[in-house]
Amino acid sequence: MRHLKILALSALLGMTTLPAQAADWSAVAQALGKSGAEMPGGVYRVGLPRSDLHVELGDIELKPTFALGSWVAFAPMGEQAMVMGDLVLTEDEVEPVMKSLLDNGLEITALHNHLFHAAPATFYMHIGGMGNPVNLANAIHSALVLSKTPLTASAPPATPPAIDLDTAAIDAALGAKGAIAGGVYQVGVPRAEPSKAMGMAVTGPLGGAEAINFQPLGGGKAAITGDFILIAKEVNPVLRALRGNGIEVTAIHNHMLDDQPRMFFVHFWAHDDLPKLLTGLKAALAEVAVKKN
């Protein structure tokens, strides 16, 4: 990704500033229209699940946190910030959202599918930029309002509901501990050495982890989707491991423009008995240089 000029962004988006010292992201949340959470490394990440959509794949209705989770994340750089994100859009939302982002100085780094046969079809627009964080948030907000992306957060339950999956078995097989979000079990497996983009490490909160989501189907079964972030030599061994274990590969592409080393994202889908799915995922992870616990 070519580096955006800070002065050009300021001219395009105004001169609002965020104090360099404080880790107070409230001004960014206000500009974006939704608050998020500060993650490890000081990254501020905002989840924007498409709870307005009802997407089905076969007879499975996909939960928003399973495969419809838009997000943006801001990494601080003094008074400036780098932003990266992934916006889930319907076909008719792609053009107006893209135009707004480009007109306001952000970059589109990828546009693609993640799943086959889902109805309605959804598309995934990856974005990036560098500049004043509040201005970046304003630009993203201007684009999001051209879609039907919900910007109001529903109140979380006082006690998160249990999930009908053997999460201990998932954690053991994948070598990482996951978390429940919206009825989905989400696991991020960090790479041993993260890639860099715009001079910064692309950590898990910025989309740099092996992302694996489990949606329970009952009776010990689950649907899985997500993506493996891979260097070139890992791509085909991971494809063979997934396909050899009955897991469908649905996309192979890039999410960034100037990442070093160059990273490739392999998306996948399957639904089956949990132990069978874990066997395939574990075989694929064995081909990846992930961080060991």
GITA-V137227 format. One line per field, one symbol per residue. ss: DSSP state (a for helix, b for strand, c for the rest). psi: psi as a letter, one per 20 degrees, with the letter a starting at -180 (. if undefined). A space follows every 10 residues. Layout:
# GITA-V137227
ss: ???
psi: ???
This chain:
# GITA-V137227
ss: cccccaaaaa aaaccccccc cccccaaaaa aaccccbbca aacbbbbbbc cccccbbccb bccaaaacbb bbbbbbbccb bbbbbbbbbc aaaaaaaaaa aaacccbbbb bbcccccbbc ccbbbbbbbb bbaaaaaaaa aaaacccccc cccccccccc ccccccaaaa aaaaccccbb bccbbbbbbb bccccbbccb bccaaaccbb bbbbbbbbcc bbbbbbbbbb caaaaaaaaa aaaacccbbb bbbccccccb cccbbbbbbb bbbaaaaaaa aaaaaccccb ccc
psi: pqpqpghggg hgiakqqpph gqlojhhggg hhjqrbqprq jjpopoplqm iiqnpqocjp ppqhigjknq qqpppqmcir qppqroppqr giigghgggg gghkjrqpiq prrhqqjqpq qqqoopqrrp bphggggggg ghghiiakpp jppqpqqgop qrqmqnhhhg gghikqpaqp okjqopppoq qgoqrqpkjq pnrghjjjro ppqpoqiqkj qqqqrbqppq rgiighhggh gghikjpppi qoaqirhkqo rpqqpoqrqr papghgghgg ghhghijqnr pp.
